[in-house]
Amino acid sequence: MANGCNKYRPEPAAVYVVDGARTPFLKARSVGPFSGSDLAVACGRALLNRQRFEPDALDEVILGAMIPGPDEASIGRVAALRMGCGHEVTAWTVQRNCASGMQALDSAMRNIASGRTLLVLAGGTDAMSHAPVLWGRAMVEWLVGWQGARDLPSRLGVLAKLRPKHLVPVISLLRGLTDPTVNLSMGQTAEIIAKRFGISRQAMDEFAVESHHRLAAAQKEGRLSEIEPLFDHLGKFYDYDDGVRPDSTTEKLAKLRPVFDRKFGHVTAGNSAQITDGAAWMVLASGEAVQRMDLPVLGRLIDIRWAGLDPAEMGLGPAHAVPPLLKRHRIKPEKVDCWEINEAFAAQVLGVLAAWEDKSYCREFLGLSSPFGRIDRALLNQDGGAIALGHPIGASGARIVSHALNSLRQRGGRYGVATLCIGGGQGGATLVEAMS
């Protein structure tokens, strides 16, 4: 009966990409000049100001974010109101760890495809440099006792119990980058992948250098047109991804020590994604909205696929998410003109490529009778990736989808795949099609 019902299920409506933008991704050298909502608002205002509709014409705003600040509760709604969308435009926040921005796109796409909405602003943001520093449980309990003390003797008694250990801070960013189910940091999971596929330190560093050089070339040649400049409260101007190191070499990276396995490891700060602040948005529309408002179309979101896997090897998430996505649409890997694989770690991206070529891995873990295949490295992260420009957790999923479309339009391709690993053991992949 279920199969019979599925046979007559109506085809979902097409979802078109009208426009997209992002901020420069700013390397966290200290607490950055922008909060997560600041980044989202600055980018969103610039994007909405150039549209053929007013901000209050949107049906909803969906924002992915993992580290909103204490003054940004319901950060999606905060950003929508600050962007001038008005009280009647609903807004909400989504979280799927590293893929929060892609989850926002998925949520928007599903609502448009089902006919619930026609015009949506979706994206992601995170100011990782603003990740809070917390007190541990012992200090919290001490503070409760302090607040409960009503007179001087009571307060002196509580004060006498204060110890230096109470003042040891909890760095929430480091805690958040550790998976509690397997008690491994994201970097340690990258080391596991490197060992599984025999990925050398040399290969990791070479990949990292290439990422920097490709981003530097893209900046020099003006291929990052999606960036909207930022101005801070002092009038300082930010218009490029400032984590890029054009002079990066394998010789320089070889001097860095492993971070996550100091004795036997290969994953270093140089071949890992940078801690970064940034935001990215996309305007998505139904065919009805495109026609009624005479909107331009950059391309369309064809589909988004999610996959789960062992959290200890979370970096292989793209290896699991992409094959069923392409299979569902009968598209062979060689038909994909642009690949964006988010560079959480060089070991992780190289591990995904190795998994797709490994017959036993494909058979055991992906359910494939033969290897998924080798992708053309020239088509992978053509303008660099997160190792060079950073990985603001909430924003990266939207950035790679938007940039895949921009890259296709610049280079004349049709199909693009944007995919990323997700802390906790998941993978997400989006299939896009560029349109003239």
URJO-V374487 format. One record per run of one state. SS is the DSSP state (h for helix, s for strand, l for the rest). FROM is the first residue (numbers start at 1). TO is the last residue. If there is no record, write none. Layout:
ss=SS from=FROM to=TO
ss=SS from=FROM to=TO
//
This chain:
ss=l from=1 to=1
ss=h from=2 to=7
ss=l from=8 to=14
ss=s from=15 to=23
ss=l from=24 to=25
ss=s from=26 to=27
ss=l from=28 to=35
ss=h from=36 to=49
ss=l from=50 to=54
ss=h from=55 to=57
ss=l from=58 to=59
ss=s from=60 to=64
ss=l from=65 to=74
ss=h from=75 to=82
ss=l from=83 to=89
ss=s from=90 to=94
ss=l from=95 to=96
ss=h from=97 to=113
ss=l from=114 to=118
ss=s from=119 to=127
ss=h from=128 to=130
ss=l from=131 to=132
ss=s from=133 to=135
ss=l from=136 to=136
ss=h from=137 to=148
ss=l from=149 to=151
ss=h from=152 to=159
ss=l from=160 to=163
ss=h from=164 to=167
ss=l from=168 to=168
ss=s from=169 to=171
ss=h from=172 to=176
ss=l from=177 to=177
ss=s from=178 to=179
ss=l from=180 to=183
ss=s from=184 to=185
ss=h from=186 to=197
ss=l from=198 to=200
ss=h from=201 to=220
ss=l from=221 to=226
ss=s from=227 to=228
ss=l from=229 to=229
ss=s from=230 to=231
ss=l from=232 to=236
ss=s from=237 to=238
ss=l from=239 to=249
ss=h from=250 to=253
ss=l from=254 to=268
ss=h from=269 to=271
ss=s from=272 to=272
ss=l from=273 to=275
ss=s from=276 to=286
ss=h from=287 to=293
ss=l from=294 to=298
ss=s from=299 to=308
ss=l from=309 to=310
ss=h from=311 to=328
ss=l from=329 to=332
ss=h from=333 to=335
ss=s from=336 to=341
ss=l from=342 to=344
ss=s from=345 to=345
ss=h from=346 to=357
ss=l from=358 to=358
ss=h from=359 to=365
ss=l from=366 to=376
ss=h from=377 to=379
ss=s from=380 to=380
ss=l from=381 to=385
ss=h from=386 to=389
ss=l from=390 to=395
ss=h from=396 to=411
ss=l from=412 to=414
ss=s from=415 to=422
ss=l from=423 to=425
ss=s from=426 to=434
ss=l from=435 to=436
//
